Amino acid sequence: MKQSATYNDLLAGHQKFKTSVFPNKENLFNQLAESQKPHVTLLTCSDSRIDPCLITQTEPGDLFVIRNAGNMAPVRHSGTSGELATLEFAVCGLETQHIVVCGHSDCGAMKGLLAPEKCAHLTYLSAWVREAQEALMMIDEENLSPAEKLRQVINANVKLQLDNLRRLDFVREAEEAGKLQLHGWVYDIGSGDLNIVSGEKIASNSGLEAA
C-alpha cells in the first residue's frame, strides 16, 4: 500500500514547488495574486484519494472547491454553515457558471449512512451523514448486494445534493436565469472513470437509475 506523506514530506514538497514549479508558473500566480474568477465550483468529498485539480487537469484559479465528508450541501436541517456561505459567495460573488457535485467510489460517509452503527461512536459524523438520509429512499436496499447498494447510494446522494442546491434561492434563481448550470459526477478511484449523473431535479420519493 502507498506510504502516506509525512509532515516533513510536505515541507520538502513545498521547497520543490517553490524552486522547480513556481518559476514556470510565476506569471499565472502573479495574476492570481490580485483576484480570482473561476467559472466552475466543485463540491466534492474530503477523501484524501480525491484530487480535484489532478482528475480534471486544471490549473490554480480554475476551480473554486468546497469539500466535506460525503460532498453534501446541508440545507435541510442546518442553519448557516461554511458550505452555504461558500456557495453563496461562489454564486453571488464570483458569479460561477457551473456547480459540479462530485461523489466517488468507496465513500466512507455513504458507508456510514448505510451502516450507522459503524460510526455511532463519532457524534458529529453520525449527525452529519444523516443529512443524506433521503438518498436511502431512492434505492431498493433489500434486493441489492452490499457493493451495489453502496454504488447506488453514492449516485443517489449526488442527485440529492443537486436537489438540495436548488432549494437555495440564490442557486435556483441563477439557474432559472440561465446564469448557472448544475452537474453531478461520480468518480471511480480504481479505474479513474468519471460517470455523469443526471442533474434533473428529483423528488424525495423518486426511484433511481444508476448512472
C-alpha positions as CSV (number, residue, x, y, z in Angstrom):
1,M,0.0,0.0,0.0
2,K,1.2,3.5,-0.8
3,Q,3.0,5.2,2.1
4,S,1.3,8.4,3.2
5,A,3.3,11.6,3.2
6,T,4.7,12.8,6.5
7,Y,4.7,16.4,7.7
8,N,8.3,16.7,6.8
9,D,7.5,15.4,3.3
10,L,5.0,18.4,3.0
11,L,7.8,20.9,3.8
12,A,10.2,19.2,1.4
13,G,7.4,19.2,-1.3
14,H,6.8,22.9,-0.8
15,Q,10.5,23.6,-1.3
16,K,10.5,21.6,-4.5
17,F,7.4,23.5,-5.6
18,K,9.0,26.9,-4.9
19,T,12.2,26.1,-6.7
20,S,11.0,23.9,-9.6
21,V,7.3,24.6,-10.2
22,F,6.6,28.1,-9.2
23,P,9.1,29.8,-11.5
24,N,7.4,28.1,-14.5
25,K,4.0,29.5,-13.5
26,E,5.1,32.8,-12.0
27,N,3.1,34.8,-14.4
28,L,-0.1,32.9,-13.6
29,F,0.4,33.3,-9.8
30,N,1.1,37.0,-10.2
31,Q,-2.3,37.3,-11.9
32,L,-4.0,35.2,-9.3
33,A,-2.4,37.3,-6.5
34,E,-4.8,40.1,-7.4
35,S,-8.1,38.3,-8.0
36,Q,-9.8,35.1,-8.9
37,K,-12.6,34.4,-11.4
38,P,-13.2,30.6,-11.5
39,H,-16.0,29.5,-13.9
40,V,-16.6,26.2,-12.0
41,T,-17.4,25.5,-8.4
42,L,-16.7,21.9,-7.4
43,L,-18.5,20.4,-4.3
44,T,-16.7,17.2,-3.5
45,C,-15.6,14.9,-0.7
46,S,-12.8,15.5,1.7
47,D,-11.5,12.0,1.0
48,S,-7.7,12.1,0.6
49,R,-7.9,10.0,-2.6
50,I,-9.8,12.7,-4.5
51,D,-7.6,15.4,-6.0
52,P,-9.9,17.8,-8.0
53,C,-7.2,19.5,-10.0
54,L,-5.4,16.2,-10.8
55,I,-8.5,14.4,-12.1
56,T,-9.7,17.4,-14.1
57,Q,-6.2,18.5,-15.2
58,T,-6.9,22.1,-14.2
59,E,-4.7,24.9,-13.1
60,P,-4.7,27.1,-10.0
61,G,-7.6,29.6,-10.3
62,D,-9.7,27.3,-12.4
63,L,-11.8,25.6,-9.7
64,F,-13.5,27.0,-6.6
65,V,-13.5,23.9,-4.4
66,I,-15.8,23.1,-1.4
67,R,-15.0,19.9,0.4
68,N,-16.7,17.9,3.2
69,A,-17.4,14.3,4.1
70,G,-19.9,13.0,1.6
71,N,-19.9,16.0,-0.8
72,M,-23.0,17.5,0.8
73,A,-24.9,20.7,0.7
74,P,-26.5,20.8,4.1
75,V,-29.6,22.8,3.5
76,R,-32.4,20.8,5.1
77,H,-31.7,20.5,8.8
78,S,-29.0,23.1,9.3
79,G,-28.8,26.8,9.9
80,T,-25.9,28.7,8.4
81,S,-22.7,26.7,7.6
82,G,-19.4,27.1,5.9
83,E,-20.7,25.2,2.9
84,L,-23.7,27.5,2.5
85,A,-21.7,30.7,3.0
86,T,-19.1,29.5,0.4
87,L,-21.8,28.5,-2.1
88,E,-23.4,31.9,-1.7
89,F,-20.0,33.6,-2.3
90,A,-19.4,31.4,-5.4
91,V,-22.8,32.2,-7.0
92,C,-23.4,35.8,-5.9
93,G,-19.8,37.0,-5.5
94,L,-17.7,35.1,-8.0
95,E,-20.7,34.5,-10.4
96,T,-19.6,31.0,-11.0
97,Q,-21.2,29.5,-14.1
98,H,-21.2,25.8,-13.1
99,I,-21.6,23.9,-9.9
100,V,-20.4,20.3,-10.0
101,V,-21.3,17.8,-7.2
102,C,-18.7,15.1,-7.4
103,G,-19.2,11.9,-5.4
104,H,-16.8,9.0,-5.5
105,S,-16.4,5.2,-5.2
106,D,-15.8,3.7,-1.7
107,C,-17.2,6.8,0.0
108,G,-16.8,6.4,3.8
109,A,-19.7,8.9,4.5
110,M,-22.1,6.8,2.4
111,K,-20.9,3.6,4.2
112,G,-21.8,5.4,7.4
113,L,-25.2,6.2,6.1
114,L,-25.8,2.6,5.1
115,A,-24.4,1.2,8.4
116,P,-24.9,3.9,11.1
117,E,-23.8,1.6,13.9
118,K,-20.3,1.7,12.5
119,C,-20.0,5.5,13.1
120,A,-22.3,5.7,16.2
121,H,-19.3,6.5,18.4
122,L,-18.5,9.6,16.3
123,T,-21.1,12.1,17.5
124,Y,-20.6,14.8,14.8
125,L,-20.1,12.4,11.9
126,S,-23.2,10.4,12.9
127,A,-25.3,13.6,12.8
128,W,-23.6,14.7,9.6
129,V,-24.3,11.6,7.5
130,R,-28.0,11.8,8.4
131,E,-28.1,14.9,6.1
132,A,-28.1,12.4,3.3
133,Q,-30.9,10.2,4.8
134,E,-33.2,10.7,1.8
135,A,-30.7,9.1,-0.5
136,L,-31.7,5.8,1.1
137,M,-35.3,6.3,0.0
138,M,-34.1,6.2,-3.7
139,I,-32.7,2.7,-3.7
140,D,-34.2,-0.7,-3.1
141,E,-31.9,-1.9,-0.3
142,E,-33.4,-5.3,0.1
143,N,-32.6,-6.6,-3.4
144,L,-29.0,-5.3,-3.7
145,S,-25.6,-6.7,-2.9
146,P,-23.6,-4.6,-0.4
147,A,-21.3,-3.4,-3.3
148,E,-24.3,-2.5,-5.5
149,K,-26.1,-0.9,-2.6
150,L,-23.1,1.4,-1.9
151,R,-22.7,2.3,-5.6
152,Q,-26.3,3.2,-5.9
153,V,-26.5,5.3,-2.7
154,I,-23.4,7.2,-3.8
155,N,-25.2,8.0,-7.1
156,A,-28.4,8.8,-5.2
157,N,-26.6,11.2,-2.8
158,V,-25.2,13.2,-5.7
159,K,-28.7,13.6,-7.1
160,L,-30.0,14.5,-3.6
161,Q,-27.3,17.2,-3.2
162,L,-28.3,18.7,-6.6
163,D,-31.8,18.8,-5.4
164,N,-30.6,20.4,-2.1
165,L,-28.7,23.1,-4.1
166,R,-31.9,24.0,-5.9
167,R,-33.6,24.7,-2.5
168,L,-31.2,27.7,-2.1
169,D,-32.9,30.8,-3.5
170,F,-29.7,32.2,-5.0
171,V,-28.9,28.9,-6.8
172,R,-32.4,28.4,-8.1
173,E,-32.7,32.0,-9.3
174,A,-29.3,31.9,-11.1
175,E,-30.2,28.6,-12.8
176,E,-33.6,29.8,-13.9
177,A,-32.0,33.0,-15.3
178,G,-29.6,30.8,-17.4
179,K,-26.5,32.1,-15.5
180,L,-25.8,28.8,-13.7
181,Q,-25.7,25.1,-14.6
182,L,-25.7,22.2,-12.1
183,H,-23.9,18.9,-12.8
184,G,-23.5,15.6,-11.0
185,W,-20.4,13.3,-11.2
186,V,-19.2,10.1,-9.6
187,Y,-15.5,9.4,-9.8
188,D,-14.2,5.9,-9.6
189,I,-10.9,5.8,-7.7
190,G,-9.7,2.4,-9.0
191,S,-10.3,3.0,-12.7
192,G,-10.1,6.8,-13.0
193,D,-13.5,6.8,-14.8
194,L,-16.0,9.6,-14.4
195,N,-19.7,8.9,-14.6
196,I,-22.0,11.7,-15.3
197,V,-25.1,11.7,-13.1
198,S,-28.3,13.3,-14.3
199,G,-28.7,16.8,-13.0
200,E,-32.5,16.9,-13.3
201,K,-34.5,17.9,-10.3
202,I,-35.7,14.9,-8.2
203,A,-38.5,14.3,-5.7
204,S,-37.6,12.8,-2.4
205,N,-39.6,9.6,-3.1
206,S,-38.3,9.1,-6.6
207,G,-36.7,5.9,-7.8
208,L,-33.1,6.0,-9.0
209,E,-31.4,4.6,-12.1
210,A,-27.7,4.1,-11.7
211,A,-25.5,6.5,-13.6
